[in-house]
Amino acid sequence: MIYVTKTTNFTLEQAKEADLIFVEIGKEEVERQTVSTIGRMMSMLEELGADGKEKLFLVFDGYDDRPEDVYLIPEIKAYTQLLLKIYPHIFFFLSSEDRNSSIIYLCMMNSEDMLTVQDDATQITTTTFRMNPDLIAKIVAGTSRYLLSIGRPSNEAYIIVGKFSGAPAR
């Protein structure tokens, strides 16, 4: 079962039954750097513990008028970095479905880890990324602590990180 929600009236039972939960974060919430929508969902997923793994699919609403990819939008980059600071274990819950966890990881990357080149002849823009070891270390540490708190082996964090970053599992 798949749910699309802004988390209003969404229940713990629905979260438990769901295979995937789409959470739409609005432009106003991003610009104000508030986490009320995702905060309610994170509380539910944390309560589910291991049953909340890979259920969360984040989407950003209100940016359809922007030509750049979501991971290049400065406000979204700042917002996702805030999410990691508040929820260092968020990648435990993020789904790899449709590369969502990979996209959120790219959003969190610093601009210096990205190189964007436009081919003038074809008008095709290509962005390449360099893996950020500091960001990976933060994600592994936060995910490992959470895994231990729910009675799971901490090395599972490397498997989670490998799904979105291309980093090898240990």
DSSP file (Angstrom, degrees, kcal/mol; ACC not computed):
  #  RESIDUE AA STRUCTURE BP1 BP2  ACC     N-H-->O    O-->H-N    N-H-->O    O-->H-N    TCO  KAPPA ALPHA  PHI   PSI    X-CA   Y-CA   Z-CA
    1    1 A M              0   0    0      0, 0.0    18,-3.5     0, 0.0    19,-1.3   0.000 360.0 360.0 360.0 138.7    0.0    0.0    0.0
    2    2 A I  E     -a   20   0A   0     16,-0.2     2,-0.4    17,-0.2    19,-0.2  -0.952 360.0-163.4-118.5 133.7    1.3    3.5   -0.9
    3    3 A Y  E     -a   21   0A   0     17,-2.4    19,-3.5    -2,-0.4     2,-0.5  -0.935   9.3-159.8-117.0 140.2    0.3    6.7    0.9
    4    4 A V  E     +a   22   0A   0     -2,-0.4     2,-0.3    17,-0.2    19,-0.2  -0.985  34.8 156.2-113.0 123.5    0.7   10.2   -0.2
    5    5 A T  E     -a   23   0A   0     17,-3.1    19,-1.5    -2,-0.5     4,-0.1  -0.978  57.5-153.4-149.3 155.3    0.5   12.5    2.7
    6    6 A K        -     0   0    0     -2,-0.3     3,-0.1     2,-0.2    17,-0.1   0.115  67.3-109.4-104.9  12.9    1.3   15.8    4.3
    7    7 A T  S >  S+     0   0    0      1,-0.3     3,-1.3    33,-0.1     2,-0.3   0.253  76.2 136.5  76.5  -5.1    1.1   13.8    7.6
    8    8 A T  T 3  S-     0   0    0      1,-0.3    -1,-0.3     3,-0.0    -2,-0.2  -0.567  84.7  -3.7 -69.5 129.4   -2.2   15.5    8.7
    9    9 A N  T 3  S+     0   0    0     -2,-0.3     2,-0.4     1,-0.2    -1,-0.3   0.616  96.8 142.5  62.5  14.7   -4.5   12.8   10.0
   10   10 A F    <   -     0   0    0     -3,-1.3    -1,-0.2     4,-0.0     2,-0.2  -0.737  39.5-147.0 -85.5 131.6   -2.0   10.1    9.1
   11   11 A T     >  -     0   0    0     -2,-0.4     4,-2.1    -3,-0.1     5,-0.1  -0.574  23.0-119.5-103.7 162.1   -1.9    7.4   11.7
   12   12 A L  H  > S+     0   0    0      1,-0.2     4,-2.4     2,-0.2     5,-0.2   0.867 116.3  56.1 -62.1 -37.3    0.7    5.1   13.1
   13   13 A E  H  > S+     0   0    0      2,-0.2     4,-2.0     1,-0.2    -1,-0.2   0.903 106.9  48.6 -63.0 -41.5   -1.3    2.2   11.9
   14   14 A Q  H  > S+     0   0    0      2,-0.2     4,-1.8     1,-0.2    -2,-0.2   0.904 110.8  51.4 -64.2 -40.6   -1.3    3.5    8.3
   15   15 A A  H  < S+     0   0    0     -4,-2.1    -2,-0.2     1,-0.2    -1,-0.2   0.903 109.7  49.9 -62.2 -40.8    2.4    4.0    8.5
   16   16 A K  H  < S+     0   0    0     -4,-2.4    -1,-0.2     1,-0.2    -2,-0.2   0.886 113.7  44.8 -65.8 -39.3    2.9    0.5    9.7
   17   17 A E  H  < S+     0   0    0     -4,-2.0    -1,-0.2    -5,-0.2    -2,-0.2   0.749  94.7  99.6 -75.3 -25.1    0.7   -0.9    6.8
   18   18 A A     <  -     0   0    0     -4,-1.8   -16,-0.2    -5,-0.2     3,-0.1  -0.319  52.3-165.5 -70.8 142.3    2.4    1.3    4.2
   19   19 A D  S    S+     0   0    0    -18,-3.5     2,-0.3     1,-0.4   -17,-0.2   0.778  85.8  11.7 -85.1 -35.0    5.1    0.0    1.8
   20   20 A L  E     -a    2   0A   0    -19,-1.3   -17,-2.4     2,-0.0     2,-0.5  -0.996  65.0-159.5-147.4 136.0    5.9    3.5    0.8
   21   21 A I  E     -ab   3  56A   0     34,-3.7    36,-2.6    -2,-0.3     2,-0.6  -0.952   9.9-153.6-122.9 111.6    4.9    6.9    2.3
   22   22 A F  E     -ab   4  57A   0    -19,-3.5   -17,-3.1    -2,-0.5     2,-0.6  -0.739  11.5-167.3 -83.5 122.1    5.2    9.9    0.0
   23   23 A V  E     -ab   5  58A   0     34,-2.9    36,-2.4    -2,-0.6     2,-0.6  -0.955   7.4-152.2-114.8 119.5    5.7   13.1    2.1
   24   24 A E  E     - b   0  59A   0    -19,-1.5     2,-0.6    -2,-0.6    36,-0.2  -0.793   6.1-162.2 -93.9 121.9    5.3   16.3    0.3
   25   25 A I  E     - b   0  60A   0     34,-3.1    36,-2.5    -2,-0.6     2,-0.0  -0.922  17.9-135.4-107.3 120.4    7.3   19.2    1.7
   26   26 A G  E  >  - b   0  61A   0     -2,-0.6     4,-2.0    34,-0.2    36,-0.2  -0.274  17.3-114.5 -77.0 159.1    6.1   22.6    0.5
   27   27 A K  H  > S+     0   0    0     34,-0.6     4,-3.0     1,-0.2     5,-0.2   0.864 115.2  55.9 -58.4 -40.2    8.2   25.5   -0.7
   28   28 A E  H  > S+     0   0    0      1,-0.2     4,-2.4     2,-0.2    -1,-0.2   0.911 107.4  48.7 -61.9 -42.4    7.1   27.7    2.3
   29   29 A E  H  >>S+     0   0    0      2,-0.2     5,-2.0     1,-0.2     4,-0.7   0.888 112.9  48.5 -64.9 -38.6    8.4   25.0    4.7
   30   30 A V  H ><5S+     0   0    0     -4,-2.0     3,-0.8     2,-0.2    -2,-0.2   0.949 113.2  46.3 -64.4 -49.8   11.7   24.8    2.9
   31   31 A E  H 3<5S+     0   0    0     -4,-3.0    -2,-0.2     1,-0.3    -1,-0.2   0.854 115.7  45.2 -64.8 -35.2   12.2   28.6    2.8
   32   32 A R  H 3<5S-     0   0    0     -4,-2.4    -1,-0.3    -5,-0.2    -2,-0.2   0.562 105.6-130.7 -83.3  -7.8   11.3   29.0    6.4
   33   33 A Q  T <<5 +     0   0    0     -3,-0.8     2,-0.3    -4,-0.7    -3,-0.2   0.900  54.6 149.2  58.1  43.3   13.5   26.0    7.3
   34   34 A T      < -     0   0    0     -5,-2.0    -1,-0.2    -6,-0.2     3,-0.2  -0.822  37.5-161.7-105.8 149.7   10.8   24.4    9.4
   35   35 A V     >  +     0   0    0     -2,-0.3     4,-2.6     1,-0.1     5,-0.2  -0.030  49.4 121.8-120.3  30.2   10.4   20.6    9.8
   36   36 A S  H  > S+     0   0    0      2,-0.2     4,-1.8     1,-0.2     5,-0.2   0.917  77.9  44.9 -63.6 -43.5    6.8   20.3   11.0
   37   37 A T  H  > S+     0   0    0      1,-0.2     4,-1.4     2,-0.2    -1,-0.2   0.975 121.7  36.4 -65.0 -54.8    5.7   18.0    8.2
   38   38 A I  H  > S+     0   0    0      1,-0.2     4,-3.1     2,-0.2     5,-0.2   0.823 111.8  63.2 -68.9 -30.2    8.7   15.7    8.2
   39   39 A G  H  X S+     0   0    0     -4,-2.6     4,-2.1     2,-0.2    -1,-0.2   0.913 102.5  48.2 -60.9 -44.3    8.9   15.9   12.0
   40   40 A R  H  X S+     0   0    0     -4,-1.8     4,-1.6     1,-0.2    -1,-0.2   0.915 114.9  46.0 -62.5 -42.2    5.5   14.3   12.4
   41   41 A M  H  X S+     0   0    0     -4,-1.4     4,-2.8     1,-0.2     5,-0.2   0.909 109.8  53.2 -69.4 -40.4    6.4   11.5   10.0
   42   42 A M  H  X S+     0   0    0     -4,-3.1     4,-2.8     1,-0.2     5,-0.2   0.898 106.4  54.1 -61.2 -39.1    9.8   10.9   11.5
   43   43 A S  H  X S+     0   0    0     -4,-2.1     4,-1.8    -5,-0.2    -1,-0.2   0.917 111.0  45.8 -59.8 -42.9    8.2   10.5   15.0
   44   44 A M  H  X S+     0   0    0     -4,-1.6     4,-1.6     2,-0.2    -2,-0.2   0.931 113.8  47.6 -65.8 -45.4    5.9    7.9   13.6
   45   45 A L  H  X S+     0   0    0     -4,-2.8     4,-1.2     1,-0.2     7,-0.3   0.891 110.2  52.4 -65.2 -38.7    8.7    6.1   11.7
   46   46 A E  H  < S+     0   0    0     -4,-2.8     3,-0.3     1,-0.2    -1,-0.2   0.886 107.1  53.3 -62.5 -38.0   10.9    6.1   14.8
   47   47 A E  H  < S+     0   0    0     -4,-1.8    -1,-0.2     1,-0.2    -2,-0.2   0.845 106.9  52.3 -65.5 -32.5    8.1    4.6   16.8
   48   48 A L  H >< S-     0   0    0     -4,-1.6     3,-1.7     1,-0.2    -1,-0.2   0.742  89.1-177.0 -73.0 -23.1    7.9    1.8   14.2
   49   49 A G  G ><  +     0   0    0     -4,-1.2     3,-2.1    -3,-0.3    -1,-0.2  -0.415  68.1   5.3  63.2-128.3   11.6    1.2   14.6
   50   50 A A  G >  S+     0   0    0      1,-0.3     3,-1.4   100,-0.2    -1,-0.3   0.774 126.9  65.4 -60.6 -27.6   12.9   -1.5   12.2
   51   51 A D  G <  S+     0   0    0     -3,-1.7    -1,-0.3     1,-0.2    -2,-0.2   0.602  93.8  61.8 -71.8  -9.7    9.5   -1.7   10.5
   52   52 A G  G X  S+     0   0    0     -3,-2.1     3,-1.5    -7,-0.3     4,-0.3   0.469  74.1 132.6 -91.6  -2.2   10.0    1.9    9.3
   53   53 A K  T <  S-     0   0    0     -3,-1.4    40,-0.3     1,-0.3    39,-0.1  -0.259  80.1  -9.4 -59.0 129.1   13.0    1.1    7.2
   54   54 A E  T 3  S+     0   0    0     38,-1.9    -1,-0.3    40,-0.2    43,-0.2   0.755  97.6 116.7  57.5  33.2   12.9    2.5    3.7
   55   55 A K    <   +     0   0    0     -3,-1.5   -34,-3.7    38,-0.5     2,-0.4   0.640  47.8  93.2 -98.1 -17.0    9.3    3.7    3.8
   56   56 A L  E     +bc  21  94A   0     37,-3.1    39,-3.5    -4,-0.3     2,-0.5  -0.659  44.9 178.7 -91.8 127.0    9.9    7.4    3.4
   57   57 A F  E     -b   22   0A   0    -36,-2.6   -34,-2.9    -2,-0.4     2,-0.4  -0.967  16.0-155.1-125.4 112.5    9.8    9.1    0.0
   58   58 A L  E     +b   23   0A   0     -2,-0.5     2,-0.3   -36,-0.2   -34,-0.2  -0.718  14.4 177.1 -94.0 135.8   10.4   12.8    0.1
   59   59 A V  E     -b   24   0A   0    -36,-2.4   -34,-3.1    -2,-0.4     2,-0.5  -0.978  21.7-137.7-131.9 149.0    9.1   15.2   -2.6
   60   60 A F  E     -b   25   0A   0     -2,-0.3     3,-0.4   -36,-0.2     2,-0.3  -0.931  18.1-156.1-111.1 123.8    9.4   19.0   -2.7
   61   61 A D  E     +b   26   0A   0    -36,-2.5   -34,-0.6    -2,-0.5    -2,-0.0  -0.738  68.0  37.1-100.0 144.1    6.4   20.9   -3.9
   62   62 A G  S    S+     0   0    0     -2,-0.3    -1,-0.2   -36,-0.2     3,-0.2   0.540  86.6  94.1  99.7   8.6    6.4   24.4   -5.4
   63   63 A Y    >   +     0   0    0     -3,-0.4     3,-1.8     1,-0.1    -2,-0.1   0.190  43.2 109.3-116.4  15.2    9.6   24.1   -7.5
   64   64 A D  T 3  S+     0   0    0      1,-0.3    -1,-0.1     3,-0.0    -3,-0.0   0.752  75.2  60.3 -63.6 -23.1    8.1   23.1  -10.8
   65   65 A D  T 3  S+     0   0    0     -3,-0.2    -1,-0.3     2,-0.0    -2,-0.1   0.516  85.4  94.8 -82.7  -4.3    8.9   26.5  -12.2
   66   66 A R    <   -     0   0    0     -3,-1.8     4,-0.1     1,-0.1    -3,-0.0  -0.749  63.5-154.7 -91.1 130.9   12.7   26.0  -11.6
   67   67 A P        +     0   0    0      0, 0.0    -1,-0.1     0, 0.0     3,-0.1   0.781  68.3  83.9 -75.8 -25.3   14.7   24.7  -14.5
   68   68 A E  S    S-     0   0    0      1,-0.1    -2,-0.1     2,-0.1     5,-0.1  -0.346  90.8 -93.0 -80.3 159.3   17.4   23.1  -12.4
   69   69 A D    >   -     0   0    0      1,-0.1     3,-2.3    -2,-0.1     4,-0.4  -0.308  40.2-108.3 -64.3 153.6   17.4   19.7  -10.8
   70   70 A V  G >  S+     0   0    0      1,-0.3     3,-1.3     2,-0.2     6,-0.2   0.817 117.4  59.6 -55.9 -35.0   16.1   19.6   -7.3
   71   71 A Y  G 3  S+     0   0    0      1,-0.3    -1,-0.3     5,-0.1    -2,-0.1   0.513 102.4  54.6 -76.0  -2.6   19.6   18.9   -5.9
   72   72 A L  G <  S+     0   0    0     -3,-2.3    -1,-0.3     5,-0.0    -2,-0.2   0.429  80.1 104.4-104.9  -2.1   20.9   22.1   -7.4
   73   73 A I    <>  -     0   0    0     -3,-1.3     4,-2.4    -4,-0.4     3,-0.5  -0.717  65.1-147.2 -84.1 115.8   18.3   24.4   -5.7
   74   74 A P  H  > S+     0   0    0      0, 0.0     4,-2.5     0, 0.0     5,-0.2   0.842  94.6  52.6 -54.2 -40.3   20.1   26.2   -2.9
   75   75 A E  H  > S+     0   0    0      1,-0.2     4,-2.1     2,-0.2     5,-0.1   0.898 112.1  45.5 -64.9 -39.4   17.0   26.4   -0.6
   76   76 A I  H  > S+     0   0    0     -3,-0.5     4,-2.9     2,-0.2     5,-0.2   0.891 110.9  53.7 -71.2 -38.5   16.4   22.6   -0.9
   77   77 A K  H  X S+     0   0    0     -4,-2.4     4,-2.0     1,-0.2    -2,-0.2   0.943 111.6  45.3 -58.3 -47.8   20.1   21.9   -0.3
   78   78 A A  H  X S+     0   0    0     -4,-2.5     4,-1.8     1,-0.2    -2,-0.2   0.892 113.2  51.1 -63.4 -39.6   20.0   24.0    2.9
   79   79 A Y  H  X S+     0   0    0     -4,-2.1     4,-2.3     2,-0.2    -2,-0.2   0.926 110.0  47.4 -65.9 -45.3   16.8   22.3    4.0
   80   80 A T  H  X S+     0   0    0     -4,-2.9     4,-2.1     1,-0.2    -1,-0.2   0.855 109.8  53.9 -67.8 -32.3   18.1   18.7    3.5
   81   81 A Q  H  X S+     0   0    0     -4,-2.0     4,-1.7    -5,-0.2    -1,-0.2   0.882 108.4  50.5 -65.7 -36.7   21.3   19.6    5.3
   82   82 A L  H  X S+     0   0    0     -4,-1.8     4,-2.5     2,-0.2     5,-0.3   0.909 107.1  54.5 -63.8 -42.6   19.0   20.8    8.2
   83   83 A L  H  X S+     0   0    0     -4,-2.3     4,-3.6     1,-0.2    -2,-0.2   0.916 107.9  49.1 -57.6 -43.7   17.2   17.5    8.1
   84   84 A L  H  < S+     0   0    0     -4,-2.1    -1,-0.2     1,-0.2    -2,-0.2   0.873 110.4  51.2 -65.1 -36.2   20.4   15.6    8.4
   85   85 A K  H  < S+     0   0    0     -4,-1.7    -2,-0.2     1,-0.2    -1,-0.2   0.918 119.5  35.0 -66.0 -43.2   21.4   17.7   11.4
   86   86 A I  H  < S+     0   0    0     -4,-2.5    -2,-0.2     1,-0.3    -3,-0.2   0.875 132.7  29.3 -78.3 -39.3   18.1   17.1   13.2
   87   87 A Y    ><  +     0   0    0     -4,-3.6     3,-2.2    -5,-0.3    -1,-0.3  -0.695  65.1 172.0-123.1  76.3   17.6   13.5   12.0
   88   88 A P  T 3  S+     0   0    0      0, 0.0    55,-0.3     0, 0.0     3,-0.2   0.621  82.3  52.9 -63.6 -10.0   21.1   12.1   11.5
   89   89 A H  T >> S+     0   0    0     53,-0.2     3,-2.0     1,-0.1     4,-0.6   0.187  71.1 116.0-106.2  13.6   19.4    8.7   11.0
   90   90 A I  H X>  +     0   0    0     -3,-2.2     4,-1.6     1,-0.3     3,-1.0   0.795  66.2  66.0 -57.7 -30.4   17.0    9.8    8.2
   91   91 A F  H 34 S+     0   0    0      1,-0.3    -1,-0.3    -3,-0.2   -37,-0.1   0.711  88.8  66.8 -69.4 -17.6   18.6    7.5    5.6
   92   92 A F  H <4 S+     0   0    0     -3,-2.0   -38,-1.9     1,-0.2    -1,-0.3   0.881 111.4  35.1 -62.6 -36.5   17.4    4.5    7.6
   93   93 A F  H << S+     0   0    0     -3,-1.0   -37,-3.1    -4,-0.6   -38,-0.5   0.715  93.9 103.7 -91.9 -24.1   13.9    5.5    6.6
   94   94 A L  B  <  -c   56   0A   0     -4,-1.6     2,-0.2   -40,-0.2   -37,-0.2  -0.374  69.2-127.8 -67.1 136.0   14.5    7.0    3.2
   95   95 A S        -     0   0    0    -39,-3.5     6,-1.5   -74,-0.1   -37,-0.1  -0.535   6.7-150.7 -80.8 146.4   13.4    4.7    0.3
   96   96 A S    >   +     0   0    0      4,-0.2     3,-2.0    -2,-0.2    -1,-0.1   0.435  59.3 126.3 -91.4  -1.7   15.7    3.9   -2.5
   97   97 A E  G >  S+     0   0    0      1,-0.3     3,-2.1     2,-0.2     4,-0.1  -0.323  85.7   0.0 -55.9 133.5   12.6    3.6   -4.8
   98   98 A D  G 3  S-     0   0    0      1,-0.3    -1,-0.3     2,-0.1    -2,-0.0   0.786 126.8 -73.0  52.3  30.7   13.0    5.7   -7.9
   99   99 A R  G <> S+     0   0    0     -3,-2.0     4,-2.5     1,-0.1    -1,-0.3   0.717  89.4 147.5  61.9  25.6   16.5    6.8   -6.5
  100  100 A N  H <> S+     0   0    0     -3,-2.1     4,-2.4     1,-0.2    -4,-0.2   0.921  70.3  47.1 -60.2 -46.0   14.9    9.0   -3.8
  101  101 A S  H  > S+     0   0    0     -6,-1.5     4,-2.1     1,-0.2    -1,-0.2   0.871 112.2  52.2 -64.5 -34.2   17.6    8.4   -1.2
  102  102 A S  H  > S+     0   0    0      2,-0.2     4,-2.4     1,-0.2    -1,-0.2   0.911 109.6  48.6 -65.1 -42.1   20.2    9.1   -3.8
  103  103 A I  H  X S+     0   0    0     -4,-2.5     4,-2.2     2,-0.2    -2,-0.2   0.906 111.2  49.2 -65.5 -41.9   18.5   12.4   -4.8
  104  104 A I  H  X S+     0   0    0     -4,-2.4     4,-1.5     2,-0.2    -1,-0.2   0.898 110.2  52.0 -65.2 -39.0   18.3   13.5   -1.1
  105  105 A Y  H  X S+     0   0    0     -4,-2.1     4,-0.8     1,-0.2     3,-0.3   0.931 109.1  49.6 -59.9 -45.8   22.0   12.6   -0.7
  106  106 A L  H >< S+     0   0    0     -4,-2.4     3,-0.7     1,-0.2    -2,-0.2   0.878 106.7  56.3 -61.7 -37.2   22.8   14.8   -3.7
  107  107 A C  H 3< S+     0   0    0     -4,-2.2    -1,-0.2     1,-0.2    -2,-0.2   0.862 106.3  51.1 -60.0 -35.2   20.8   17.6   -2.2
  108  108 A M  H 3< S+     0   0    0     -4,-1.5    -1,-0.2    -3,-0.3    -2,-0.2   0.642  89.0 105.3 -79.0 -15.2   22.9   17.4    0.9
  109  109 A M  S << S-     0   0    0     -4,-0.8     2,-0.1    -3,-0.7   -28,-0.1  -0.326  76.7-110.8 -69.5 148.0   26.2   17.6   -1.0
  110  110 A N    >   -     0   0    0      1,-0.1     3,-1.8    -2,-0.0    -1,-0.1  -0.431  25.8-116.2 -71.8 151.7   28.2   20.8   -1.0
  111  111 A S  G >  S+     0   0    0      1,-0.3     3,-1.9     2,-0.2    -1,-0.1   0.818 113.5  64.5 -59.6 -31.6   28.4   22.7   -4.2
  112  112 A E  G 3  S+     0   0    0      1,-0.3    -1,-0.3     3,-0.1    -3,-0.0   0.633  94.1  61.7 -70.2 -10.7   32.2   22.1   -4.4
  113  113 A D  G <  S+     0   0    0     -3,-1.8    17,-2.7    16,-0.1     2,-0.4   0.357  99.4  70.8 -90.9   4.9   31.5   18.4   -4.7
  114  114 A M  E <   -D  129   0B   0     -3,-1.9     2,-0.4    15,-0.2    15,-0.2  -0.944  58.8-167.0-125.2 143.1   29.6   19.0   -8.0
  115  115 A L  E     -D  128   0B   0     13,-2.5    13,-2.8    -2,-0.4     2,-0.5  -0.976   8.1-167.4-129.7 118.6   30.8   20.0  -11.4
  116  116 A T  E     +D  127   0B   0     -2,-0.4     2,-0.4    11,-0.2    11,-0.2  -0.917   7.9 179.8-110.1 128.0   28.2   21.2  -13.9
  117  117 A V  E     -D  126   0B   0      9,-3.0     9,-3.2    -2,-0.5     2,-0.5  -0.987  13.1-155.3-129.0 134.2   29.3   21.6  -17.6
  118  118 A Q  E     -D  125   0B   0     -2,-0.4     2,-0.8     7,-0.2     7,-0.2  -0.942  13.4-140.0-111.8 129.4   27.1   22.7  -20.5
  119  119 A D  E  >> -D  124   0B   0      5,-2.7     4,-2.8    -2,-0.5     5,-0.6  -0.775  11.1-157.4 -84.4 112.0   27.9   21.6  -24.0
  120  120 A D  T  45S+     0   0    0     -2,-0.8    -1,-0.2     1,-0.2     5,-0.0   0.835  88.6  54.2 -61.7 -34.2   27.3   24.7  -26.1
  121  121 A A  T  45S+     0   0    0      1,-0.2    -1,-0.2    -3,-0.1    -2,-0.0   0.912 124.4  22.6 -68.3 -42.9   26.8   22.7  -29.3
  122  122 A T  T  45S-     0   0    0      2,-0.2    -2,-0.2    -3,-0.1    -1,-0.2   0.603  94.0-132.7-100.6 -13.6   24.1   20.4  -27.9
  123  123 A Q  T  <5 +     0   0    0     -4,-2.8     2,-0.5     1,-0.3    -3,-0.2   0.733  57.3 145.0  63.4  23.8   22.8   22.5  -25.1
  124  124 A I  E   < -D  119   0B   0     -5,-0.6    -5,-2.7     2,-0.0     2,-0.5  -0.815  38.5-152.0 -94.7 129.8   23.1   19.5  -22.8
  125  125 A T  E     -D  118   0B   0     -2,-0.5     2,-0.4    -7,-0.2    -7,-0.2  -0.874  10.6-168.5-103.2 132.4   24.1   20.1  -19.2
  126  126 A T  E     -D  117   0B   0     -9,-3.2    -9,-3.0    -2,-0.5     2,-0.5  -0.973   5.0-163.5-121.9 132.9   25.9   17.4  -17.3
  127  127 A T  E     -D  116   0B   0     -2,-0.4     2,-0.3   -11,-0.2   -11,-0.2  -0.969   6.6-168.5-115.7 128.0   26.5   17.4  -13.6
  128  128 A T  E     -D  115   0B   0    -13,-2.8   -13,-2.5    -2,-0.5     2,-0.4  -0.855   8.5-148.6-112.9 153.0   29.1   15.1  -12.1
  129  129 A F  E     -D  114   0B   0     -2,-0.3     2,-0.5   -15,-0.2   -15,-0.2  -0.930   7.2-149.0-126.0 143.0   29.6   14.4   -8.4
  130  130 A R        -     0   0    0    -17,-2.7    -2,-0.0    -2,-0.4     2,-0.0  -0.942  36.7-108.6-107.2 129.9   32.5   13.6   -6.2
  131  131 A M        -     0   0    0     -2,-0.5    34,-0.0     1,-0.1    35,-0.0  -0.335  27.7-139.4 -59.6 134.9   31.7   11.4   -3.2
  132  132 A N     >  -     0   0    0      1,-0.2     4,-2.4     2,-0.0     5,-0.2  -0.849  13.6-167.6-100.6 103.5   31.9   13.5    0.0
  133  133 A P  H  > S+     0   0    0      0, 0.0     4,-2.4     0, 0.0    -1,-0.2   0.824  86.9  54.3 -63.5 -31.6   33.6   11.3    2.7
  134  134 A D  H  > S+     0   0    0      2,-0.2     4,-2.0     1,-0.2     5,-0.1   0.914 110.4  45.9 -67.8 -41.4   32.6   13.7    5.5
  135  135 A L  H  > S+     0   0    0      2,-0.2     4,-2.3     1,-0.2     5,-0.2   0.919 112.9  50.2 -65.9 -43.7   28.9   13.6    4.5
  136  136 A I  H  X S+     0   0    0     -4,-2.4     4,-2.9     1,-0.2     5,-0.2   0.920 109.4  51.9 -59.3 -44.0   29.1    9.8    4.2
  137  137 A A  H  X S+     0   0    0     -4,-2.4     4,-2.6     1,-0.2    -1,-0.2   0.893 109.4  49.8 -61.2 -40.8   30.7    9.6    7.7
  138  138 A K  H  X S+     0   0    0     -4,-2.0     4,-2.5     2,-0.2     5,-0.2   0.924 113.1  46.3 -62.2 -45.0   27.9   11.7    9.2
  139  139 A I  H  X S+     0   0    0     -4,-2.3     4,-2.5     2,-0.2     5,-0.2   0.919 113.6  48.1 -66.0 -43.8   25.3    9.5    7.6
  140  140 A V  H  X S+     0   0    0     -4,-2.9     4,-2.9     2,-0.2     5,-0.2   0.926 113.0  48.6 -62.1 -45.1   27.0    6.3    8.7
  141  141 A A  H  X S+     0   0    0     -4,-2.6     4,-2.3    -5,-0.2    -2,-0.2   0.937 114.7  44.0 -62.4 -47.8   27.4    7.6   12.3
  142  142 A G  H  X S+     0   0    0     -4,-2.5     4,-1.8   -54,-0.2   -53,-0.2   0.905 116.9  45.7 -64.7 -41.6   23.8    8.7   12.6
  143  143 A T  H  X S+     0   0    0     -4,-2.5     4,-2.8   -55,-0.3    -2,-0.2   0.895 111.4  52.7 -69.0 -40.3   22.4    5.6   11.1
  144  144 A S  H  X S+     0   0    0     -4,-2.9     4,-2.5    -5,-0.2     5,-0.2   0.925 108.7  49.9 -60.9 -45.9   24.7    3.3   13.1
  145  145 A R  H  X S+     0   0    0     -4,-2.3     4,-1.9    -5,-0.2    -1,-0.2   0.917 112.8  47.3 -59.9 -42.8   23.6    5.0   16.4
  146  146 A Y  H  X S+     0   0    0     -4,-1.8     4,-1.2     2,-0.2    -2,-0.2   0.934 109.8  52.7 -65.6 -44.5   19.9    4.5   15.4
  147  147 A L  H ><>S+     0   0    0     -4,-2.8     5,-3.2     1,-0.2     3,-0.7   0.921 110.1  48.3 -56.2 -45.5   20.4    0.9   14.4
  148  148 A L  H ><5S+     0   0    0     -4,-2.5     3,-1.4     1,-0.2    -1,-0.2   0.878 106.3  57.9 -62.5 -37.3   22.0    0.1   17.8
  149  149 A S  H 3<5S+     0   0    0     -4,-1.9    -1,-0.2     1,-0.3    -2,-0.2   0.740 110.1  43.6 -67.7 -21.6   19.1    1.9   19.6
  150  150 A I  T <<5S-     0   0    0     -4,-1.2    -1,-0.3    -3,-0.7    -2,-0.2   0.235 123.1-102.4-106.8  13.0   16.6   -0.5   17.9
  151  151 A G  T < 5S+     0   0    0     -3,-1.4    -3,-0.2     1,-0.3    -2,-0.1   0.731  79.4 129.0  79.7  22.3   18.7   -3.6   18.5
  152  152 A R      < -     0   0    0     -5,-3.2    -1,-0.3    -6,-0.2     2,-0.1  -0.774  68.4 -92.2-107.1 154.7   20.1   -3.9   14.9
  153  153 A P    >   -     0   0    0      0, 0.0     3,-1.5     0, 0.0     4,-0.2  -0.437  28.6-137.2 -67.1 136.2   23.8   -4.3   14.0
  154  154 A S  T >  S+     0   0    0      1,-0.3     3,-2.0     2,-0.2     4,-0.3   0.762  97.1  71.9 -67.2 -25.3   25.5   -1.0   13.3
  155  155 A N  T >> S+     0   0    0      1,-0.3     3,-1.1     2,-0.2     4,-0.7   0.651  77.5  80.0 -68.1 -11.1   27.3   -2.3   10.2
  156  156 A E  H <> S+     0   0    0     -3,-1.5     4,-2.0     1,-0.2     3,-0.3   0.736  77.1  74.5 -62.2 -22.3   23.9   -2.3    8.5
  157  157 A A  H <> S+     0   0    0     -3,-2.0     4,-2.6     1,-0.2    -1,-0.2   0.857  90.1  55.5 -59.9 -35.6   24.5    1.4    8.0
  158  158 A Y  H <> S+     0   0    0     -3,-1.1     4,-2.2    -4,-0.3    -1,-0.2   0.845 105.7  50.9 -68.3 -32.9   27.1    0.7    5.3
  159  159 A I  H  X S+     0   0    0     -4,-0.7     4,-1.2    -3,-0.3    -1,-0.2   0.917 111.2  48.4 -67.5 -43.6   24.6   -1.3    3.4
  160  160 A I  H >X S+     0   0    0     -4,-2.0     4,-0.7     1,-0.2     3,-0.5   0.933 113.4  46.7 -61.2 -47.3   22.1    1.5    3.6
  161  161 A V  H >X S+     0   0    0     -4,-2.6     4,-2.4     1,-0.2     3,-0.9   0.884 106.9  58.4 -64.2 -39.3   24.8    4.1    2.5
  162  162 A G  H 3X S+     0   0    0     -4,-2.2     4,-1.0     1,-0.2    -1,-0.2   0.801  96.6  63.9 -61.0 -29.0   25.9    1.8   -0.4
  163  163 A K  H << S+     0   0    0     -4,-1.2    -1,-0.2    -3,-0.5    -2,-0.2   0.830 118.6  21.3 -66.2 -32.0   22.4    1.9   -1.8
  164  164 A F  H << S+     0   0    0     -3,-0.9    -2,-0.2    -4,-0.7    -1,-0.2   0.672 128.0  41.5-111.0 -19.7   22.4    5.6   -2.5
  165  165 A S  H  < S-     0   0    0     -4,-2.4    -3,-0.2     2,-0.2    -2,-0.1   0.651  92.2-123.2-106.3 -16.5   26.1    6.6   -2.7
  166  166 A G     <  +     0   0    0     -4,-1.0    -4,-0.2    -5,-0.4    -3,-0.1   0.460  63.5 143.8  82.7  -0.5   27.8    3.9   -4.6
  167  167 A A        -     0   0    0     -6,-0.4    -1,-0.3     1,-0.1    -2,-0.2  -0.494  58.3-104.1 -71.1 141.9   30.1    3.4   -1.6
  168  168 A P        -     0   0    0      0, 0.0     2,-0.2     0, 0.0    -1,-0.1  -0.401  32.2-117.2 -69.1 142.1   31.0   -0.2   -1.0
  169  169 A A              0   0    0      1,-0.1   -10,-0.1    -2,-0.1   -13,-0.1  -0.492 360.0 360.0 -73.0 146.6   29.3   -2.0    1.9
  170  170 A R              0   0    0    -15,-0.3    -1,-0.1    -2,-0.2   -14,-0.1   0.420 360.0 360.0-102.6 360.0   31.6   -3.2    4.6
